[in-house]
Amino acid sequence: MHLTDKVVIVTGGGDGIGLAAARAYATVGAHVLITGRRAERLEAIHANERRIHGLVADVGDPADTPRTVEKALDLWGRIDVLVNNAGAGAPLPLADATAERLRSIYTVNTIGPTLLAAAVIPHLERSKGAIVNLSSSLARKAVPGFSDYAASKAALEHLTRCWAVELAPKGIRVNAIAAGPVETMFLEERMGYSAAEAEAIKLQERNLIPLGRRGIPEEVARWIVALTASDADWVTGQILGVDGGFALV
């Protein structure tokens, strides 16, 4: 797949889809910088997987954007791929919306990825690299109580299309993955549900997914890697649904 010794940044790479993607890149010989908020978790990953380095950084903090880019350059001197995986969300009925809660969602899901993508443009232009944004099937599927999470992901999808057109003359490709329900701790750790609430949601999702089950992180990760490999060098501006058919029903 011609990713040996390429340099990849994966935001939110401490677990779930982000970590699965980092491991998939490392397996094909790439060097990977993952960002996250938990230093101990990042250190543990690096201790066991030497091709994966960690940096404590928050996509929602603009000051961490240059730190992330500089860390990758300090380690390997180049950047070939950016995976905007980090995401934020919580149940937010319209009646409960506040400026602070809205800001926490949009800052991580749209503003942070935009700032990071802008910062890596000169490096990706040199390497003729690629960007992959992690969206959600909720960007196209209406769900009560999740309008702003869904809208932030819909915005990310249209950013993907616009960036693809804007950056194509520089040789940079931009695509997105719209992931469906995946077996991670997202519902508990990011959405704030109790274990019992999360299990009830998972059961409901399994009954709605045409293929009859929730996905696993590795099933999404392989498509992230595929979209940045040389076999996809004529693919840009696309939103690939990896969701077991969830968005269809």
C-alpha positions, -999 to +999 in steps of 0.1 A: +000+000+000+031+022-001+028+036+034+061+024+047+079+051+067+051+076+060+042+099+089+006+099+101-011+121+127-043+106+144-062+128+168-080+111+196-058+081+191-059+067+227-087+043+221-115+032+198-113+039+161-084+063+165-062+036+182-073+010+157-063+033+129-029+040+145-022+003+149-033-004+113-009+023+100+019+009+122+013-026+109+020-014+073+052+004+084+041+040+090+052+062+119+022+074+139+016+103+163-015+100+183-030+128+204-052+125+235-058+139+269-046+110+291-008+109+294-006+075+311-027+059+283-005+074+256+027+063+273+014+028+277+006+025+241+041+038+230+058+014+255+042-016+237+040-003+201+072+017+193+060+030+159+032+048+178+042+080+197+018+100+219+013+137+226-011+151+252-031+175+232-067+187+230-082+193+195-105+218+211-076+240+222-062+261+193-028+263+211-023+226+207-026+227+169+010+240+163+023+217+191+009+187+173+024+196+140+058+205+156+059+172+175+055+151+143+081+172+125+105+169+155+101+131+154+102+124+117+107+156+097+076+152+075+038+147+076+020+125+050-014+119+065-038+136+089-067+117+104-091+140+122-106+114+144-112+132+178-148+139+184-171+154+211-208+149+217-235+145+243-272+143+243-285+178+239-322+185+234-329+218+217-345+231+249-313+226+268-290+242+244-265+268+258-237+286+242-212+268+263-225+233+255-227+242+218-192+255+217-178+223+233-193+203+204-185+225+175-150+234+187-138+197+187-158+184+157-154+213+132-131+241+144-103+219+157-101+197+125-102+229+104-073+245+122-052+213+121-059+207+084-048+243+077-016+239+097-005+207+078-012+221+042+024+229+034+037+196+047+010+176+029+017+195-003+053+185-002+044+148+004+013+148-018-005+135+012-040+130+024-066+140+050-093+117+064-121+132+086-141+110+108-178+117+105-209+098+117-239+082+101-259+107+122-247+134+098-274+121+075-297+103+099-321+125+120-321+115+157-340+136+183-317+151+210-285+149+189-291+178+165-259+197+172-237+166+173-252+155+139-250+190+125-213+193+135-206+161+116-226+172+086-205+204+086-174+182+087-186+163+057-191+195+037-157+208+048-143+176+034-159+183+000-148+219+000-112+211+011-110+184-016-117+209-043-095+236-028-065+214-021-066+192-052-042+216-071-017+211-043-019+173-048-037+168-014-066+144-013-094+148+013-120+122+022-142+112+051-155+081+068-191+082+081-189+056+108-219+039+122-224+025+158-191+009+168-182-012+199-162+015+218-167+033+251-180+064+232-215+062+247-202+060+283-171+081+282-180+108+256-218+108+257-221+104+295-245+075+296-246+050+324-236+014+316-273+003+317-283+032+294-255+025+270-265-012+268-301-003+260-290+020+232-266-006+218-295-032+217-317-007+199-290+000+174-284-037+167-320-041+159-319-011+135-287-020+116-295-041+085-264-063+090-276-070+125-247-059+147-226-030+158-192-027+141-157-029+157-130-002+154-108-023+131-136-024+105-135+014+103-098+017+106-090-004+075-110+020+054-092+050+069-059+035+059-072+025+024-083+060+016-048+073+022-029+046+004-016+048-031-044+026-044-068+055-037-048+082-054-077+092-077-103+094-048-110+127-032-140+146-018-159+113-009-178+104+022-177+066+027-203+051+049-190+023+071-221+015+092-236-019+084-263+000+065-274+020+096-279+052+076-303+035+052-331+029+077 
